[in-house]
Amino acid sequence: MNTPKRYDVVILGTGPAGLQAAIHAARKKVSVLVLGKENKSSLFHAHIENFCCLFNVAGEQMLANGRKQAAGFGAHFSEDDVLSIESSASGLTLKTESGDTLIASALIIATGTHRNRLGVKGEKELIGKGVSYCVDCDGHFYKGESVAVVGNESAAVDGALTLVEIGARQVHLVCDRLAVSQALKAKLETSPVQVHLGAKVEAIQGGAQVEAVALTDGAAIPVSGVFIEQGAKGLLQLATNLGILLDDEMRYIRTDKQQATNMPGIYAAGDVCGPPWQMAKAVGEGCVAGINAADYARKKKQ
């Protein structure tokens, strides 16, 4: 078993909110770890024209500059995805896809948002009738059932493995490729999950309930549930497990003016807190979250 690695502040997300939080937290001389893949930020492919004092700047360059700034103040970086977070008296325990265990005094969620729908026939009509976007939320309804998970990254693989643990009769993973760590891939290969590598979903079939997933190669997989888990481990899963309050539509994290959530030591910033989708807002909220998370971590030390 790996020895847990301890940090004062762990930040999920390497976009403008996460990087600004890292800069301000690290400047307060606390240990900071930033988790996430830089090219997953919506800023990575953007061109900035409306940010004060900067004009006509490539988003990729801004992210590189922000990372360099944060590292210069002592922040550490890792591209690991987080699979689970638990809160206890000793702090927040994070498990990553590479098998590491991290313990943090404070956590900042700055993962941005992503549209995780497939956009295929039958998907919208069967939401709540077998189509779900959260294994951790709805997986227990499918004990003894045959289900499909759709996605290429850690959320999909971890979701498929979770459904096996819950007791699903048969778990299918539909993915056109696999983009996960070797550790998570090894777990998948030794599991009973049936992997449909190189496959894509063409339609989700059913009437009153999901009945099958139709693939682009003409095959149809009989299932009673379809979990669409695209990207890294999603906000909804992590927030739900931690008891973090979301807005009325269950889409964004609720915070106060200190960017604090309802859970002690957990902060949020940027697009995860809702619109407008502007870098200026993300940077401002990241600044506030970084300062307050660092202060919280230092008080816990005392």
C-alpha positions in Angstrom: 0.0 0.0 0.0 1.3 3.4 -0.9 2.2 5.8 1.9 -0.3 8.8 1.7 1.1 12.0 0.5 0.1 15.1 2.6 -0.6 18.6 1.3 -2.1 21.6 2.9 -4.2 22.5 -0.2 -5.1 20.3 -3.1 -6.7 21.9 -6.2 -8.7 20.0 -8.8 -8.4 21.7 -12.2 -5.6 23.4 -14.2 -7.7 26.1 -15.9 -7.6 29.8 -14.9 -9.5 29.3 -11.7 -7.3 26.5 -10.5 -4.0 28.2 -11.5 -5.0 31.5 -9.9 -5.9 29.6 -6.7 -2.6 27.8 -6.8 -0.7 31.1 -7.1 -2.4 32.7 -4.1 -2.3 29.6 -1.9 1.4 28.9 -2.6 2.3 32.5 -1.9 1.0 32.0 1.6 3.7 29.4 2.1 1.5 26.3 2.3 2.1 23.1 0.4 -0.1 23.0 -2.8 -0.8 20.2 -5.3 -2.7 20.9 -8.5 -4.3 17.9 -10.2 -5.5 17.8 -13.8 -4.6 17.8 -17.5 -3.9 21.3 -18.9 -5.3 20.5 -22.3 -8.7 19.7 -20.7 -9.2 23.3 -19.8 -11.7 25.1 -22.1 -9.1 28.0 -22.2 -6.6 25.7 -23.9 -8.0 26.1 -27.4 -9.3 29.7 -26.8 -8.0 33.1 -27.9 -8.4 35.8 -25.3 -9.7 39.3 -26.3 -11.8 40.4 -23.4 -9.6 40.0 -20.3 -8.4 43.3 -18.7 -4.9 44.4 -19.7 -4.4 41.5 -22.1 -5.4 41.4 -25.8 -5.1 38.8 -28.5 -3.4 36.1 -26.4 -3.6 32.4 -27.0 -5.2 30.5 -24.2 -2.6 27.7 -24.3 0.1 30.3 -23.7 -1.8 31.9 -20.8 -2.1 28.4 -19.1 1.6 27.7 -19.6 2.4 31.1 -18.0 0.0 30.5 -15.1 1.5 27.1 -14.4 5.0 28.5 -14.4 3.9 31.3 -12.0 2.3 28.8 -9.6 5.3 26.5 -9.8 7.6 29.4 -9.1 5.8 30.0 -5.8 6.2 26.3 -4.9 3.0 24.6 -6.2 3.3 21.0 -7.4 1.5 19.5 -10.4 0.2 16.1 -11.4 -2.0 15.0 -14.3 -3.7 12.3 -12.2 -7.5 12.1 -12.2 -9.2 11.8 -8.8 -11.5 8.8 -8.4 -12.9 9.4 -4.9 -12.7 11.9 -2.0 -13.7 11.2 1.6 -13.8 13.5 4.5 -12.7 12.6 8.0 -11.4 14.2 11.2 -7.8 13.9 9.8 -8.7 15.8 6.6 -9.7 15.0 3.1 -8.5 11.7 1.6 -8.3 11.5 -2.2 -7.7 8.4 -4.2 -6.2 8.9 -7.7 -6.3 6.7 -10.8 -2.6 5.9 -10.5 -3.3 4.4 -7.1 -1.9 7.2 -5.0 -3.6 8.3 -1.7 -3.5 12.0 -0.9 -4.5 13.7 2.3 -5.3 17.4 2.2 -6.3 19.9 4.8 -8.3 22.0 2.3 -9.6 21.3 -1.2 -10.5 23.6 -4.1 -12.7 22.3 -6.9 -12.0 24.2 -10.1 -12.7 21.5 -12.6 -14.7 23.6 -15.0 -17.8 22.2 -16.8 -18.2 19.8 -19.7 -21.1 18.8 -21.7 -21.1 15.0 -21.2 -24.1 14.0 -23.3 -23.5 11.8 -26.3 -26.1 13.4 -28.5 -27.4 10.2 -29.9 -30.9 9.1 -30.8 -32.9 8.0 -27.7 -30.6 9.5 -25.2 -32.7 12.6 -24.3 -36.0 10.6 -24.3 -34.7 8.0 -21.9 -33.0 10.2 -19.3 -34.4 8.9 -16.0 -35.6 5.8 -17.7 -32.3 4.0 -17.7 -30.0 6.8 -19.0 -27.8 8.3 -16.3 -24.7 10.4 -16.0 -23.6 9.3 -12.5 -22.8 5.8 -11.5 -22.3 6.8 -7.9 -25.7 8.3 -7.8 -27.8 5.7 -9.6 -25.7 2.6 -9.9 -27.3 0.8 -6.9 -30.6 0.6 -8.8 -29.0 -1.9 -11.2 -27.9 -4.7 -8.9 -28.5 -7.9 -10.8 -29.1 -6.1 -14.1 -27.1 -5.8 -17.3 -25.7 -2.3 -17.9 -23.5 -0.3 -20.2 -21.0 2.4 -19.4 -19.9 4.8 -22.2 -16.6 6.7 -22.1 -12.9 6.5 -22.6 -11.4 8.0 -19.4 -11.2 7.4 -15.7 -14.9 8.2 -14.9 -16.0 5.4 -17.3 -13.5 2.8 -16.2 -14.0 3.5 -12.5 -17.8 3.6 -13.1 -17.7 0.2 -14.7 -15.6 -1.3 -11.9 -18.0 0.3 -9.3 -21.0 -1.4 -11.0 -19.3 -4.8 -10.7 -18.8 -4.1 -7.0 -22.5 -3.1 -6.6 -23.5 -6.4 -8.1 -24.6 -5.7 -11.7 -25.1 -9.0 -13.5 -23.1 -7.9 -16.6 -21.2 -4.7 -17.2 -20.3 -3.5 -20.7 -17.8 -0.7 -21.3 -18.2 1.0 -24.7 -15.1 3.0 -25.6 -13.5 3.9 -28.9 -10.2 4.2 -27.1 -8.8 4.0 -23.5 -7.1 7.0 -22.0 -6.4 5.9 -18.4 -3.4 5.2 -16.2 -1.7 1.8 -16.4 -2.9 1.0 -12.8 -6.6 1.6 -13.7 -6.2 -0.3 -17.0 -4.8 -3.2 -15.1 -7.8 -3.3 -12.8 -10.1 -3.2 -15.8 -8.3 -6.1 -17.5 -8.6 -8.4 -14.4 -12.3 -7.5 -13.9 -15.3 -9.2 -15.5 -16.2 -6.0 -17.4 -16.8 -6.7 -21.1 -14.9 -4.1 -23.0 -16.1 -3.0 -26.5 -12.9 -1.3 -27.6 -13.1 0.8 -30.8 -16.9 1.0 -30.5 -19.2 4.0 -30.6 -22.8 4.3 -29.6 -25.2 5.1 -32.4 -28.4 5.0 -30.5 -30.0 4.1 -27.1 -33.1 2.0 -27.7 -36.2 1.5 -25.5 -39.7 2.6 -24.9 -40.7 3.1 -21.3 -37.2 1.9 -20.2 -33.8 1.4 -21.8 -33.6 -1.9 -23.6 -30.4 -1.8 -25.6 -27.4 0.1 -26.8 -26.9 0.1 -30.6 -23.3 0.4 -31.8 -22.1 1.9 -35.0 -20.9 -1.5 -36.2 -24.4 -2.8 -36.2 -24.3 -4.7 -32.9 -26.9 -4.2 -30.2 -26.2 -4.8 -26.5 -29.2 -5.7 -24.4 -29.1 -3.6 -21.2 -31.5 -2.0 -18.8 -29.2 0.9 -17.9 -26.7 3.2 -19.7 -24.2 5.3 -17.8 -22.6 8.1 -19.8 -19.3 8.9 -18.1 -17.2 11.0 -20.3 -14.0 12.7 -19.2 -12.4 12.6 -15.8 -14.3 11.7 -12.7 -17.1 14.2 -12.7 -18.2 17.0 -10.5 -21.6 15.5 -9.7 -20.1 12.2 -8.5 -17.5 13.8 -6.3 -19.8 16.5 -4.9 -22.6 14.1 -4.2 -20.3 11.7 -2.2 -18.9 14.6 -0.1 -22.3 16.1 0.7 -21.6 19.4 -1.1 -24.7 21.4 -1.9 -25.4 22.1 -5.5 -27.9 24.6 -7.0 -31.6 23.8 -7.5 -30.9 22.2 -10.9 -28.1 20.1 -9.5 -25.6 21.6 -12.0 -23.3 23.9 -10.1 -21.7 24.1 -6.7 -23.1 26.6 -4.2 -20.5 28.8 -2.5 -20.4 31.9 -0.3 -18.4 35.1 -0.9 -15.3 33.3 0.4 -15.9 30.6 -2.3 -16.5 28.2 0.6 -19.0 25.3 0.1 -21.2 24.0 2.9 -18.5 21.4 3.8 -15.6 22.7 6.0 -12.3 23.0 4.1 -13.8 22.6 0.7 -13.9 25.5 -1.7 -14.9 26.0 -5.4 -14.1 28.4 -8.1 -14.8 29.1 -11.8 -17.3 27.5 -14.1 -18.2 24.8 -11.5 -20.0 27.7 -9.6 -22.1 28.7 -12.6 -22.2 31.3 -15.3 -21.0 33.7 -16.8 -18.4 31.5 -18.6 -15.7 34.2 -18.4 -12.0 33.9 -17.5 -12.3 37.1 -15.5 -14.8 35.5 -13.2 -12.8 32.3 -12.9 -9.6 34.2 -12.0 -11.3 36.3 -9.4 -13.0 33.3 -7.7 -9.7 31.4 -7.9 -7.9 34.2 -6.1 -10.5 34.2 -3.3 -10.6 30.4 -3.0 -6.8 30.1 -2.9 -6.4 32.7 -0.2 -9.2 31.3 2.0 -8.2 27.6 1.5 -4.6 28.5 2.5 -5.8 30.3 5.6 -8.0 27.4 6.5 -5.1 24.9 6.1 -2.8 27.1 8.3 -5.4 27.3 11.1 -5.7 23.5 11.0 -2.0 23.2 11.5 -2.2 25.4 14.6 
